[in-house]
Amino acid sequence: MKKITIYCGSNTGNNPAYKKEAITLAEEMTLRKMDLVYGAGKVGLMGIMADHMLSVGRNVYGFIPQKLVDVEVAHHGCTELTVVETMRDRKWLMAETGDGFIAMPGGIGTLEELFEIMTLNQLGYIQKPLALYNVEGYYDKLIEFLNFSAQEGFLKKAQMELLIISDDPSEMLDKMAAYEPKFVPKWGK
């Protein structure tokens, strides 16, 4: 794994731990000589991750729709900044470019991206590791809901087992590196 796609907030959130852990993750990625793939924002946790990675000489690949460039949230310091027409284009390029995915704390956009990658893995369009960086238990209630969904028969238990969950960036990246793709058919047994 050389390029990690990070999904995270365009805000920093209310808990100072979110900013601190964004830097901790960026530092761990730097130690492993990994590059950042992200949504090209200069704001929030997105901007913190990009700024740190750039400051230590790592490559940052940003993908952003023109509409967000127009409202001045694009990070023009990216190693490569790709401006696309739609959010769909952005998400697909981020999915293709990254060797693995991490969802940090974030809002509805982060959740939507997380679920899209879960879906692409489930349907076999991609087979790449996906992790929740569960800073300060941010994703506890979501994890509880996903387990409930599996219990109710709407999500296969094996699919849940493919989701890496950790509050430690080193452990999380180790698990991602050890990930073995396993296609879990959505239909059938």
C-alpha positions in Angstrom: 0.0 0.0 0.0 1.5 3.3 -1.2 -1.5 5.6 -1.6 -4.2 5.8 1.1 -7.5 7.5 0.4 -8.6 9.4 3.5 -12.2 10.4 3.9 -12.6 13.0 6.7 -14.4 16.2 7.7 -14.2 19.5 5.9 -14.6 20.8 9.5 -12.4 20.0 12.4 -15.2 19.0 14.8 -15.7 20.1 18.4 -13.2 17.6 20.0 -9.5 18.7 19.8 -8.6 15.0 19.5 -9.8 14.9 15.9 -7.2 17.4 14.8 -4.5 15.8 16.9 -5.3 12.3 15.6 -5.3 13.6 12.0 -1.7 14.6 12.5 -0.9 11.4 14.2 -2.3 9.4 11.3 -0.4 11.6 8.8 2.8 11.0 10.8 2.3 7.2 10.7 1.7 7.3 7.0 4.8 9.3 6.6 6.9 6.8 8.5 5.6 4.1 6.1 6.3 6.3 3.1 2.6 6.4 2.1 1.0 9.2 0.1 -2.4 10.8 0.6 -5.4 10.6 -1.8 -8.2 12.9 -0.7 -11.0 15.3 -1.6 -8.5 18.2 -2.2 -10.0 20.6 0.4 -7.8 23.1 2.3 -10.3 23.2 5.2 -11.1 21.1 8.2 -9.4 17.8 8.9 -8.9 17.5 5.1 -6.6 20.5 5.1 -4.8 19.4 8.2 -3.9 16.0 6.7 -2.8 17.6 3.4 -0.7 20.3 5.0 1.1 17.8 7.2 1.8 15.4 4.4 3.1 18.2 2.1 5.2 19.6 4.9 7.2 16.4 5.2 7.6 15.9 1.4 4.9 13.3 0.8 2.7 13.3 -2.3 -0.8 14.5 -2.0 -3.3 13.7 -4.7 -6.4 15.8 -4.5 -9.7 15.4 -6.5 -12.3 18.1 -6.4 -15.3 19.1 -8.4 -15.2 22.6 -10.1 -18.1 23.7 -7.9 -16.0 23.4 -4.8 -13.0 25.1 -6.5 -15.4 28.0 -7.3 -16.2 28.5 -3.6 -12.5 28.6 -2.8 -12.0 25.4 -0.7 -9.5 23.7 -3.1 -6.0 23.1 -1.8 -3.9 24.4 -4.6 -0.7 23.1 -2.9 -1.5 19.5 -3.8 1.2 17.5 -5.6 -1.5 16.8 -8.1 -4.8 18.6 -8.1 -7.4 17.1 -10.4 -10.5 19.2 -11.0 -13.5 17.1 -12.1 -17.1 17.9 -13.1 -19.1 16.0 -10.5 -18.9 14.5 -7.0 -19.4 11.1 -8.7 -16.3 11.6 -10.8 -14.3 12.7 -7.7 -15.4 9.6 -5.7 -14.6 7.1 -8.5 -11.1 8.6 -9.1 -10.4 8.5 -5.4 -11.5 4.9 -5.2 -9.4 3.9 -8.2 -6.3 5.8 -7.1 -6.1 4.6 -3.5 -4.7 1.3 -2.4 -6.8 1.4 0.7 -9.3 3.6 2.5 -9.7 5.2 5.9 -12.7 7.0 7.2 -11.8 9.5 9.9 -14.4 11.5 11.8 -16.5 13.5 9.4 -20.0 14.4 8.4 -22.5 13.2 5.8 -20.0 13.3 2.9 -17.5 11.1 4.8 -20.3 8.6 5.7 -21.5 8.5 2.1 -18.0 7.8 0.9 -17.5 5.1 3.5 -20.7 3.4 2.4 -19.8 3.7 -1.2 -16.5 1.8 -0.7 -18.3 -0.8 1.4 -20.7 -1.3 -1.5 -18.0 -1.4 -4.1 -16.2 -4.0 -2.1 -19.4 -6.0 -1.5 -20.3 -6.0 -5.2 -16.7 -6.9 -6.3 -16.0 -3.7 -8.2 -12.9 -3.3 -6.0 -11.3 -5.4 -3.3 -9.3 -3.0 -1.1 -9.0 -2.6 2.6 -11.4 -0.2 4.3 -10.9 1.1 7.9 -12.8 3.2 10.4 -10.4 5.4 12.4 -12.5 5.3 15.5 -11.1 8.4 17.3 -12.5 8.8 20.7 -15.3 6.3 19.9 -16.6 8.5 17.1 -17.9 5.5 15.1 -19.2 3.4 18.1 -22.9 4.1 17.4 -22.4 3.5 13.6 -20.7 0.2 14.4 -23.5 -0.8 16.7 -26.0 0.0 13.9 -24.0 -2.0 11.3 -23.9 -5.0 13.6 -27.7 -4.6 14.1 -28.2 -4.5 10.3 -26.2 -7.7 10.1 -28.2 -9.3 12.9 -31.4 -8.3 11.0 -30.1 -10.0 7.8 -29.4 -6.9 5.7 -25.6 -7.0 5.9 -23.6 -10.2 5.8 -21.6 -10.9 8.9 -18.6 -11.7 6.7 -18.9 -8.2 5.1 -18.7 -6.7 8.6 -15.6 -8.8 9.3 -13.8 -7.1 6.4 -14.3 -3.7 7.9 -11.1 -2.7 9.9 -12.0 -0.8 13.0 -9.3 0.8 15.2 -8.4 3.8 17.3 -4.7 3.3 16.8 -3.2 4.4 13.4 -0.3 2.0 13.6 -2.5 -1.0 14.3 -5.0 0.1 11.7 -2.3 0.5 8.9 -0.8 -2.9 9.9 -4.2 -4.5 9.5 -4.8 -2.8 6.2 -1.4 -4.0 5.0 -2.3 -7.6 6.0 -5.7 -7.4 4.4 -6.6 -10.3 2.1 -9.4 -9.6 -0.3 -12.3 -11.9 0.2 -15.3 -11.5 -2.1 -18.5 -12.1 -0.1 -21.4 -12.6 -2.6 -24.3 -10.4 -1.7 -26.8 -13.0 -2.9 -26.8 -16.7 -2.0 -25.2 -18.3 0.9 
